[in-house]
Structure formats: structure tokens, C-alpha cells
């Protein structure tokens, strides 16, 4: 399912609806739209210009999905009241609300709370919703004039073990709003496996010294039936703390650029991003449309160059990996240390060397 705010509406339809999805939106300049797969059953409860509410069944469970847009110049209280009137009808259902509230709060961003943010927080606390956004995420809205955290995902009656991978993606798009993805697992996530300590992962000398002190300490304690369980528990806890103290520090390997990435692609990416910023900053409608066309064209060329670089790099790798010599025998050009693969001609019993693979 895909929920959009302020979709691009052109010639009576919303652009970008993928194949195999149904499009849900009002006719004529909608400010919200929802794309849902054809194989998912749903019922449309509300369909307005700024709000779409669906009841869908997934994994034998009913979900109330609400997509909302709250204009920055409009009264937020009326939008909150509309949301509340829908949610109170389904107090026992699983609810997910996605939308642009144009509200700021320290509960989901590093910015202080404003009046609109206070209203959203009152709604969240009143109906016992959970805010899925993380304060340490990148901004959900970015343009030439600045960044902000105004797009929210809030949910209710959903087990936290089912929620995964809430993320704001930093990708170039034709929108000021960044893509937000949110996953519900079909089954609860697996419980984290217990930690297994190995000697090769510990500072062995320091570990021996600490364990010697630990054994010496417990050897001086008189054990009996009354304190045996307590001493075993304390000993186990102390051993774990010793392992944590003596474990080796794993240095994080520095991530290098992909082998196909070049300086020219770096320059091209910066140029495309600059075109995007100019297009988004333009306020005059005709000039904005012209700059958008230029940006889309250059963005398409940039993607083709990236694909070409990947393809060329992979072909070069294959050419190095497989090479035929004069005898028609495939040789591996990969080298181990200073050992090189050498192929010699075969000498016959008469002392004559063969000249080709047929001989």
C-alpha cells in the first residue's frame, strides 16, 4: 500500500500509479491518494480531498488505514476532530494514520514543539496512539528554503514486535517530501539469540587475570545448601561482566565507494541535485514547469549513466576473470599472493612441443 500527500494530478488522473494497484482519490485536484494492490480486499469508509480512510483485511486481521493532509494555512483543530470522529468508531481495530500534519514537535524531531504540534500530541495521547517516527531520522521535508519534520506515521493496537523498518529515504525525487517506508511483519520478529562468548573474541591475558581474581574471591566463600543457588547466580553474572569487560574492540571497516562509482558520476549527481533545488525553489508557475522538465530530463540521463557504469564495470570484471590463451584453455587471472598461474606447452615423448589444442 502506498499513501501519497499532494500527488501530481494531470489530465484527470494521478501520475505514478504502479501496475497491479488500484488508485483511490477524489476526482479533481486531490491532495491525498492511496494506491493499494489489486489482490487486497478493502472497503472505502471516507474519501475526501484531504482524507481517505480504508478498512482492509491483512493476515486475517482488520486494519483501519487513514491517509490525511493538513494544509499549513488551515485550521488543524477541524482536521484532528475529523480524525477523532473516525477513530472512535473503531476503538478495537488496528489503526495506522499516515500524513502531512504540518506540525512540529520534539516528540518526533529535534525541533521544539509549536502550537500545531501540541494539538497533534493531545490527539495522540487522548486516543493512546504510538508515534512511529524517530527523533534521530533525517528530515521528512527538504527544499531550498530549509528542512522540517512534518510527515508522521502513528499507529494504535499494534504489537510492537510486528513493527519494523520505519525509515526516511534520502533519494532524489521530484517532490519536496522524502519517501517514508513502514513495514508490518506477518509474524512476530524472532527473539534475539543469546550471546555466545568465545576465547578468540576476548583479550586473553586480561581475561585470565580477571577470572583468576574471580575464582579466588569465590573460593573463600563457604558454600552450603542455603547459599548455593545465590552464589551460582552471582558467579554467572560476574563471569558475563568479565567477558564484556575483556572483549576485543572490533574496528568498523571503512566503507568504500562501489568499484563502478567514478568522479564524473559524483559531479553529475551534484549537478542533478542542483537542478532539483532550482526547480523546487522557483515560485513562478511557468518557469517552475520549465525547470521541472529540464530536471526530469537530466535525472533520466543520470540514471542511464549509472546503469551504464554498472554494466561496464561488470563486463570488465568478467573479461579479467575469464581469459583464453592461444591453446584455448581458460585460465584464472586471480592471483594468490605472489603466486601466478602459468600454462606451459606440453612436450611429447619425442621432445617436440604441441602447437595447438587439437594435438
Secondary structure, DSSP 8 states (H G I E B T S, - for coil): -EEEES--EETTEETT--TTEEEE--SSS-SEEEEEETTS-EEEEEE-SSEEEEEEEETTEEEEEEEEE--TTS-HHHHHHHHHHHHGGGTTSEEEEEEE-----TTTSSS---HHHHHHHHHHHHTT-EE---TTS--SEEETTEEE--EEEEEES--GGGEEEEEE-----SSSB--EEEEE-SS-----------GGGB-HHHHHHHHHHHHHHHHTS---TTTHHHHHHHHHHHHHHHHHHHB-----------TT--HHHHHHHHHHHHHHHHHHH--SHHHHHHHHHHHHHHHHHHHHHHHHHHHHHHHHHHHHHEEE-TTS-EEE---BTTB-------B-TTS-B--SS--
